[in-house]
Amino acid sequence: MIKNNINDFKSLDASLGFYKDDKLAFISFGKGISPLLAIIENKNSNFAGNDAIDKIVGKAAAFLFILIKVKSIHALTISKDALVVLEEANIKVTYEVITENIKNRAGDDICPMEKVVKNINEPLIAYKALKDKVDELKKEKNMKPKVYFIREITPENILKCYEALGISLKGNIAVKIHSGEEGNQNYLTPKFMKPIIDFVKGTIVECNTAYEGSRNETGKHIETIHRHGFDALAKIDIMDSEGELILPIENHLQIDKDYVGSHLNNYDGMLVFSHFKGHPMGGYGGALKQLSIGCASGHGKAYIHGAGDVSKIWTCEQDKFLESMADSASAVANFFKGNIAYVNVACNLSVDCDCCSKAEDPCMKDIGIFASLDPVAIDQACLDAVYNSEDPGKEHFIERVETRHGLHTIEAAVKLGVGSTEYELVEIK
């Protein structure tokens, strides 16, 4: 492979290139081994005897290059196992960086395709195993997240709905609730939570508020929690009682960091237990709000409300505030990396949040219990249930959601990859 070809390939920022007689014959910008699999599957593609350049060559790609019958390979990065496989196949290899393992795209584990071929030594067997794995991943990606639903709201049914998820939350589990502002009549009372908190062996967690009231200081917050009876269920942890933890947000719309209660770091997983209702600022409150505002420290709440400027806590442009909620929700969801589940209870459907000391009475009848592993899907399912309801009170609720542009939080969360608005609703009788 001549140096000019390598330099030209790098300037294109491509992932794969084939050269015949030192002239570019094929180039791809596709990710992973997908371009190589496509070449093998396309009977009209013939790159036998060509020279190849690839950004990253692991053992999986090495087997596929052998099947394509390339003459030589120049790898920008190659694994030790790949080098052995290619040299044993008498394929000339040059490289710039050699590494022990090829990592996944998140950089926190070995690439799943490398795991597939770890104990395989035959190219054809490797190809079949890799193709099966790719097909499996495509199927998983195209599957809609499930949202389980029970109409009758009882403590036992809340646990039943959660158990339908089939997840076993591991380690020390935080149960994020809303403790209810003093004077609020609509908050979800402790009696509904005992079976599910006992089941996950969780600690009830909360954070202090950014506004004056009965929950803006740890001492007052604990007193409110005691008056509301939550401390009779389990251990209580005000997560920002000893400061805050900064979670960086690489992929963001408004804020690149999230200030959460420092005690979040003490937990391995989280059950996000939300009372679904309206909200005077966000339009509605559900799982996404619990992840964002709910887990933020008092200062963090002001930071989210002001889209990064705490001085604009009550004056920030609405969509920027909603996008900041989506940003911070993504930070907490990513923090627990799949060891997290969501339960929304749609009852006491006021247009006001449990944070209001003087809230409007409910304008709709109770809808039911929702559970999911996807925070976007569960909030969307709750909103869909409101919009599809025959309850005449829904018009008032919908007005609150739409006048605050509440659906934009979901739109922003989808853009960030937090979850999906396409879901499968499974009603449990």
N, C-alpha and C positions, 0 to 999 in steps of 0.2 A: 504494500500500500504506500503510494508516494505521499510525501509530506503535504503537498498542495491539496490533495484530496481530503486529507484529515483536517486541514485548516479551513477549507471550504465547508466541510460538514459541520464543524463547530460554529461557523458564522451563521449557519442556517438554524441552529438550535433545534435540529431534528433529533429523533430518537434512534433511527435505524436507516442505514443506507447500503445499497449494493452497487458495486462498480464492476464493469466488464471492460477489459482492455483500458483500464484507468479512466473510463468515462462513466458518469453517473447513470445507472440503469433504473434505479428505484429509490425512492425516499419516503419515509413515514414519520409522522409526528405522533403516532399512537403511543399509548402507555403500556408498559409491561411487556408481556409475551404475546399480546393480542395480534400485533402485525405478523409475527412469525407463524402463529397458528393459522391466520387467514391465508398466508402464502401456501402453507402445506395443504390446506383444504381446497384451494383454488387449483384445479388440475391444469389450468392454462398458464400458471405461473411457473417459470423454470429459471432458477438462479444457480443451478449446478455449475460449479467451476468459477463462480464469481468471488470477488473479494468483498467482505462485509465490514462495515463500521457500526458499532453499537455503543450507546451511552453506558449501559449497564448489562453485563453478562454474568448471570448466575448459572448454577447447574441446570436449571430448567431450560434456559435459553440455549445452553450448550448442546443439550440433546436435540433441540429443534434445528439448530444450525447443522448438526450432523445429518439429520434427515433431509435437509435442503441440499446437502452436499456442496457446501461452500469450499473454496480453495484456501482462503485465509480469513482471519478476523483481527481487526484492531478494536480493542475495547478501551473506552475511556476509564471504566472501572470494571474489574473482574474479580470473582471470588476464587479462592484457592481450589475449591472443588471443581469449579467450571474449567479452570486451567488444566487440571488433571484429566478430566473427561475429554477435552479437545485434543490434548497432546496424545492421549491413548488412541484417538481416532485419526492421528496423523494430519491434523489440521494445523497449519502454521498460525501462531498466535503472537501478537504484540499487544502491549497494554501500557497504560499510564499510571494507574493506581490498582493495587491488589489488596483485597480485604478478606477477612475471615468469613464473613457472612453478608448476604444481601438483605438489607432491612426492608420492612414494609414502608408504605408512604408516610405513616405517622412517625416512623423512626424509633418506635418503642418495642419492636419485636422483629423476628425473622419474617421475611416475605412469605406469605402463605403458599406461593408456588414452589418456593425452595423446600418448604416442609413436605409438600406432596412427593417430591423426587428424592428426598433425603436418603432413603434406603433402596432406591432403584438404580440399576446399572445398565439397563437396556434402553436405547433411544425409543423404540416403538412402544414399549410398555410405558415409558415416561410420557410420550405423546398422548396415549389414551387416558392415562391418569390425569394429566393436565387439562385435557379437553373436558373430562367429566367434572373437574373442579370448577372450571370456568362456567360451564353450564349450570352447575349448582349455585354459584354466586350470582349469575344472572337471574335465576329463578327467585333467589332470596331478595334481590334488589327490586324485582317487579312485584313482590308480594305486598299487599296492602297491610298496614298495621291493624291489629284487631283492637276494637274497643268493646269491652263487655258491659252489659247493661242489665240492671234489675230495677223494676218499677217500684216495688215496695221498699221503703227505707226503714230498715231495722239494723241494730248492731250486728246481728248474725248475718244478715244479707251483705253488709259491707265487707265482712270477712270472706263470705262466699264469693263475692265479685272479685276481690283481690286474689283469692286462691285460683280462680280461673286463669289468671295470667301464667301460671306454671313457673313462676320465678321463685328462687330461694335467695333472698337477700342475705349476703354473707358478711360476717364480721360485726363490728359495732355499728348499729343502725340508728340514724337520726330520723325521728318522725316529725316532719315540719307541719305544724298546725297554725291556725289563726286563733289567738287567745281571746280576741274580742275586746274592744274598747269599753271602759266602764260606762254603763248606761245603754249600750247597744242591746237590742232585744232579739236580734236575728242570728247571732253567731251560733255555730254548731256546737252544741253542748257536749260535755265529756262522755255522757252515757253512750253516745253512738260510737265512741272510739275505743273503748276498753278491749273488746275481743281482738281487734286487729293489732293494737299496740302490744298486747300480751303475746300474740302469735309471733310477731317479728322480734320480740324482746327488745323493744326500742326505747330510746330516750326522747322525750318531748323537747323539741327545740324551737326557739323563737329568737328574734332580734328586736332591739329597741327601735322606737319610731323616731322620725325626724321632726315631728310636730309636738306641740305641747299637749299633754293629756295624761292618762293614767298609765302609759306604757313607754314614756320617753326616757326614763331612767331605770336602771336595773332594779333598784329597791322597790319602786312603785310598780314596776312590771310584775315582779314576783308576787307582790300583794294582790294585784289584779288577778293573776293566775290562780292564787289561793282562793280568792272570793268566788271565782268562776268554777272552782273544783277540779282543775286539771292536775294539780299536784297529788290528788288521791289516786291517779291512774298509774303514774310512773315517775321516774326521776325527771327533773326539769333542768334545762340548760339554756340560759340566755347567752347565745353564742358570742355576742360582742361585749359581754361584761368585762372582758380583759383585753379589749382592743380589737383590731381588725386584721384581716389577711387580704393581700392583693392577689387576685387571679388575673393573669394576663389574658387578653382576648385578641388573638392574632387575626382571625377573620371577623371583622366587625363593620358595622354601619355608622355608628356614632362614637362609641367609647371604646378605648383599647385596654381598659382595665376595669375590674369589678372589685369593690371593697365589701368583703363579706365578714361576718363574725369570725374571729380568729379560731374559735372552737370548732369550726367546720372541719378543720384539719384533724380533729380527733375521731372522725367517723369514716367508716369504710363504705357506707352506702346510705341511701335515704329513701324513705317512704314519704312522698309528697302528698299530704292529705289536705284537700282543698274544699272549702265551701264555695260552690259556684253560685255567683250572684252578680248584680250590677256593680258599677263603681263610678263615683263622681268624677274621677279624672281619667281612668283607663277605659271607661265604657263598660267593661265587665272584669270580673276577677275569677281566675281559675288556676290551673297548674302553672302556666307561664308566669303569672304574677307571683305565685308562691316561690318559684325558682329565682326570680329576679328581685323584686322589692322585698319579698319575704325573707330571703337569706342575706340581704344586704345589711350591713351595720347601719346605725343611725346616720352617720356621715355618708355611707354608701347609698342610702335611700335618697338623700339630697342630691348626690352626684348623678344618680340615674334620672331623677326628676328634672335636673337641669342640663341633661345631656353633656355632662362633664364640667358644668359650671354651677357650683352650689349656690351662687348668688341668684341664679335664675330658677330656683326650686319650684316656684309657683308661676313663673312667667315664660318658661321655655316654649318654643314652638312645639305644637302638639305632636306632630309626626316624629320630630327628633326625640321627644320623650318616649314615645312608643317604640321607636327603633332602639333606644337605649335599653328599654326593658327586654327586648329580644336579645340584644347583645349580652346582657348580664345573665339572662336565662340560659343562653348557650354556654356561658362560662361554668355555671354550676352543674348543668347536665354533663358537660365534658369532664368535669372534675371527678365525677363518680363512675365514668367510663362503663356504663351499662349496668352497674349495681344500684339501680334506681327504678322505682315504680311509682305510678300515679293513680290516685283515687280522687274523683270529684263527686261531691254529693250536692245535687241540684235540688235544694229545698229552701224554704223561707226566701223566696225569690224577690227580694227588694231590689230597687235600682241603686241602692246605696250599699257600701261595703261594711264589713264588720268593724272597720276602723272608725266609723262614724258613731259618736256618742249619742247623736239624735238622728236616727235613720228612719226613712220612710218604712211603713209596714209593707209586707210582701204584696206584690201586684198580680202574682200568678200562683197557681196551685203547684205543689211539689211535683217534680218530674221523675226523679229516681237517682240511682247510683251508677256511676261510670268508672271503669278501671282500664288502664292501658299502660304499655311500656313506652308510649309516644306522647309527649306533652302537647304537641300541636294537635294530634288526632283527637285526644280526649277533650280539649277545649273546643275544637271544631264540632265534635259530636254533640256537646252540650248546647252550643249556639244553634246548631241545626235543629235540635229538639225544641228549642224556643221558637225558632222561625216556623217550624212545621206544626206547632201546637195549635189547637182549636180554642185555647184559653183566650178570651177577649183582652185580658190584662197584658198579653204579650206586646201589644202596640206600645205601651208605656215603656216596657223593658227594652224593646228594639230601638225606640227613640233615644234612650240613654246610650245604648251601644253605638248607634250611628252618629249621634251628635258629637261624640268624643272620638269618632273615627276608630273605634275599638278593634275592628277587624284588621287594621293595619299592623297591629302587634303580631297577629298570626301570619300575615303576608311577609313581614320582616323575618320572622322566625323560620319560615320556609326557605327564604332566600339564603339564610345562614346555615341551612342544613340541619336545623334542630329537629325537624319532624315533617310529617306529611299531612295535608288536608284530605287526602284520599285514604279512606279507612273502611274496614269491614265491621259493621255493627253486629254483635252477637248477643241476642237477648237471652238471658238465663231465666227460666221459669221457676 
